[in-house]
Amino acid sequence: MKIESTDDLSLTLAATSFAALGSEQRLSVLRALVRAGPEGLSIGDLGSRTGVTGSTLTHHVKILAQAGMVEQVRKGRSIICAAVAYDQIRHLSEFLLTECCADSTTPCKDHEHG
């Protein structure tokens, strides 16, 4: 079965995004930033909330930033991190659910397609 090119692009973008989220620590960092809202958190506060600190935290934030999910801004002597890709995160879940049960003869319990 040949997938259309727009589906290929969606699949590539989704795979890249999911790869960036492919670690418990990165998921924890992103969740903490989503909870913090647009004000974000300083690196120190982010580390305290997630238990991820130092170069490990820097590494994970860098991967999330490269995926376009997190932004880092210097404010004075602090670096503030904030989640910026709420739509991208929402689209990832929609990517997984958009064709839920499309090939099944049994309707899905929690999701109807139409």
Order of alpha helices (4+ residues) and beta strands (2+ residues): alpha-alpha-beta-alpha-alpha-beta-beta-alpha
